[in-house]
Amino acid sequence: MLRMNLLAETSDAIREQAGLLRLALALIASQLMIIVAVLVALATSHFGLGDNPLGWLLYLLCLLWAGAACTLFGLAMGGAGTRTPRV
């Protein structure tokens, strides 16, 4: 019985660590996505592409990309610490 309890607690700890790792990876990915969006927006304005429809399309895509990054961040934060305790 003690061995089963220890195994269950070890399994819970591993599951919790995996959740924290997923959270960390999602946070890193969302930050990289935001950095890419900002760099593309800066490059678009630097090269004067904001004067034509392609430039505005790039700006819109940057906003959508940053929004996806924020959504990824929110999903990661919402899933953090949702471990169901064993009774």
C-alpha positions in Angstrom: 0.0 0.0 0.0 2.8 2.4 0.9 4.5 1.6 -2.4 1.3 2.4 -4.4 0.9 5.7 -2.5 4.6 6.6 -3.2 4.1 5.7 -6.9 1.0 7.9 -7.1 2.7 10.8 -5.5 5.8 10.4 -7.8 3.4 10.3 -10.8 1.7 13.5 -9.6 5.1 15.2 -9.1 6.2 14.2 -12.6 2.9 15.4 -14.1 3.2 18.7 -12.2 6.8 19.2 -13.5 5.7 18.4 -17.0 3.0 21.1 -16.7 5.6 23.6 -15.5 7.8 22.7 -18.4 4.9 23.2 -20.9 4.2 26.6 -19.2 7.9 27.6 -19.6 8.0 26.6 -23.2 4.7 28.4 -24.0 6.0 31.5 -22.4 9.2 31.4 -24.3 7.4 30.7 -27.6 4.9 33.6 -27.0 7.8 36.0 -26.3 9.6 34.9 -29.4 6.4 35.4 -31.4 6.0 38.9 -30.1 9.7 39.7 -30.9 9.2 38.5 -34.5 6.0 40.6 -34.9 7.8 43.7 -33.6 10.8 43.1 -35.9 8.7 42.6 -39.0 6.7 45.7 -38.1 9.9 47.7 -37.7 11.3 46.4 -40.9 8.1 47.2 -42.7 8.1 50.8 -41.6 11.9 51.2 -42.1 11.7 50.1 -45.7 8.7 52.3 -46.4 6.3 49.5 -47.1 3.6 51.2 -45.0 2.7 53.3 -48.1 1.2 50.4 -50.1 -1.4 47.7 -49.4 1.3 45.1 -48.9 2.7 47.0 -46.1 -0.6 47.3 -44.4 -1.2 43.6 -44.9 2.2 43.0 -43.1 1.1 45.3 -40.3 -2.2 43.4 -40.0 -0.3 40.0 -40.0 2.0 41.3 -37.3 -1.0 42.2 -35.1 -2.6 38.8 -35.7 0.7 37.1 -34.9 1.1 39.1 -31.7 -2.5 38.3 -30.8 -1.8 34.6 -31.3 1.2 35.0 -29.0 -0.9 36.6 -26.3 -3.5 33.8 -26.7 -0.8 31.2 -26.3 0.4 33.0 -23.2 -3.1 33.1 -21.8 -3.7 29.4 -22.5 -0.4 28.5 -20.8 -1.2 30.6 -17.7 -4.7 29.1 -17.6 -3.4 25.6 -17.6 -0.8 26.2 -15.0 -1.3 24.6 -11.6 -4.5 22.7 -12.5 -3.3 19.5 -11.0 -6.1 17.4 -9.5 -5.2 16.2 -6.0 -5.5 12.6 -5.2 -7.7 11.6 -2.3 
